[in-house]
Amino acid sequence: MIYEVAHDAAWAAIAKNIRDLDDLLRLLQEGLPSAKPWQRQLRAHLASAQQATQVLRMTIAMERVHQEILAAGQSLAGACRQLAAAVNGGRADGTTKSALRLVADLGQNVQGSLAELHR
């Protein structure tokens, strides 16, 4: 019983992080202009991270095996790290860079939580 409560709480925390990450990615996508080449490239990275988020959601919803869920989580974390690295030292403003660091942290939190849950 206690294990089930802890398990459910862990899934709830993972779902919240995924939701927060998805919201942040969507807001960044909506607020970023695409006038300059670096902005268009950043938008492509955002779309890739959004796609990885959707794949993870579907993998969880379809109750796939643990290895597939972990792989989807790793893919999401990698897309988020790549997104943050794309603007590191680049032309994006400080607010965008901070938001992208938060994206990378959320992606890493999701991956870590999934790995911890499936031990």
C-alpha positions as CSV (number, residue, x, y, z in Angstrom):
1,M,0.0,0.0,0.0
2,I,2.7,2.5,1.0
3,Y,4.7,1.5,-2.1
4,E,1.6,2.2,-4.3
5,V,1.2,5.6,-2.8
6,A,4.8,6.5,-3.3
7,H,4.7,5.1,-6.8
8,D,1.6,7.2,-7.6
9,A,3.2,10.3,-6.1
10,A,6.3,9.7,-8.3
11,W,4.2,9.4,-11.4
12,A,2.3,12.6,-10.4
13,A,5.6,14.5,-10.0
14,I,6.8,13.2,-13.4
15,A,3.5,14.2,-15.1
16,K,3.8,17.7,-13.5
17,N,7.3,18.1,-14.8
18,I,6.3,17.0,-18.3
19,R,3.4,19.4,-18.3
20,D,5.6,22.3,-17.1
21,L,8.2,21.4,-19.7
22,D,5.6,21.3,-22.5
23,D,4.1,24.6,-21.4
24,L,7.5,26.3,-21.3
25,L,8.4,24.9,-24.8
26,R,5.1,26.1,-26.2
27,L,5.5,29.6,-24.8
28,L,9.1,29.8,-26.1
29,Q,7.9,28.7,-29.5
30,E,5.1,31.3,-29.5
31,G,7.2,34.1,-28.3
32,L,10.3,33.6,-30.5
33,P,10.3,35.5,-33.8
34,S,11.7,33.7,-36.8
35,A,13.2,36.7,-38.6
36,K,16.8,35.7,-38.2
37,P,18.6,32.4,-39.1
38,W,19.5,31.7,-35.4
39,Q,15.9,32.2,-34.4
40,R,14.7,29.8,-37.1
41,Q,17.3,27.2,-35.9
42,L,16.2,27.7,-32.3
43,R,12.6,27.2,-33.3
44,A,13.6,23.9,-35.0
45,H,15.3,22.8,-31.8
46,L,12.1,23.7,-29.9
47,A,10.0,21.7,-32.2
48,S,12.3,18.7,-31.8
49,A,12.0,19.0,-28.0
50,Q,8.2,19.3,-28.2
51,Q,8.1,16.2,-30.4
52,A,10.3,14.3,-27.8
53,T,7.8,15.4,-25.1
54,Q,4.9,14.1,-27.1
55,V,6.7,10.7,-27.7
56,L,7.3,10.4,-24.0
57,R,3.7,11.1,-23.2
58,M,2.5,8.6,-25.7
59,T,5.0,6.0,-24.5
60,I,3.7,6.4,-20.9
61,A,0.0,6.5,-22.0
62,M,0.4,3.3,-24.0
63,E,2.0,1.7,-20.9
64,R,5.0,0.5,-22.9
65,V,7.8,-1.5,-21.2
66,H,10.1,0.3,-18.8
67,Q,13.0,0.3,-21.3
68,E,11.0,2.2,-23.9
69,I,9.8,4.7,-21.3
70,L,13.4,5.2,-20.2
71,A,14.6,5.6,-23.8
72,A,11.9,8.2,-24.5
73,G,13.0,10.1,-21.3
74,Q,16.6,10.0,-22.4
75,S,15.7,11.3,-25.8
76,L,13.7,14.1,-24.2
77,A,16.5,15.1,-21.9
78,G,19.0,15.0,-24.8
79,A,16.7,17.2,-26.9
80,C,16.4,19.7,-24.0
81,R,20.2,19.7,-23.5
82,Q,20.8,20.3,-27.2
83,L,18.3,23.1,-27.1
84,A,20.0,24.8,-24.2
85,A,23.4,24.3,-25.8
86,A,22.2,25.9,-29.0
87,V,21.9,29.3,-27.4
88,N,24.8,29.1,-25.0
89,G,27.1,31.9,-25.9
90,G,24.7,32.9,-28.8
91,R,22.6,35.9,-29.6
92,A,19.5,35.1,-27.5
93,D,18.6,37.5,-24.7
94,G,19.2,36.6,-21.1
95,T,15.6,35.7,-20.4
96,T,15.5,33.2,-23.3
97,K,18.8,31.7,-22.1
98,S,17.4,31.4,-18.6
99,A,14.2,29.7,-19.9
100,L,16.3,27.3,-21.9
101,R,18.4,26.4,-18.9
102,L,15.1,25.7,-17.1
103,V,14.1,23.5,-20.0
104,A,17.3,21.5,-19.8
105,D,16.8,21.1,-16.0
106,L,13.2,20.0,-16.4
107,G,14.3,17.5,-19.0
108,Q,17.0,16.1,-16.8
109,N,14.5,15.9,-13.8
110,V,12.1,13.9,-15.9
111,Q,14.8,11.5,-17.0
112,G,16.2,11.2,-13.5
113,S,12.7,10.6,-12.0
114,L,11.9,8.0,-14.6
115,A,15.2,6.2,-14.0
116,E,14.6,6.3,-10.2
117,L,11.1,5.0,-10.6
118,H,12.2,2.0,-12.7
119,R,14.9,0.8,-10.5
